[in-house]
């Protein structure tokens, strides 16, 4: 094999990695960094069940049982087009979205909402937004850790 053929073969191998392996590794590294940042965000403001959260309004929910934090997970990376991959991060716990966006909950068959530990609120209760995912994404972007993770994942596959 001549030198020109060897260079061409190596360039084709690099191009193949750039089109599949490197973008997948990049999105997986970014998603891992996002999972870590989200779990750190959900580790603040620990307090006992039935007591007010010490976290300020508009901040993430306070840590009580850790169930929301433990539920944060990533989907497998999936190809979404040429040299593009996607991977989702979130929680399937029913109250995850209520914490993120807030909600008004109305009782249908009960005279009042609440429980003996936390108190009773009446026929409806409004839960203010306690964003945890939005804050995690903002922290990942502002710190530069998301970008660093994505670049590192890409470079690792290409041996750069």
Secondary structure, 3 states (H helix, E strand, C coil): CCHHHHHHHHHHHHHHHHHHHHHHHHHHHHHHHHHHHHHHHCCCCCCCCCCCCCCCCCCCCCCCCCHHHHHCEECCCEEEECCEEECCEECCCCCHHHHHHCEEEECCCCCCEEECCCEEEECEEEECCCCCHHHHHHHHHHHCHHHHHHHHHHHHHHCC
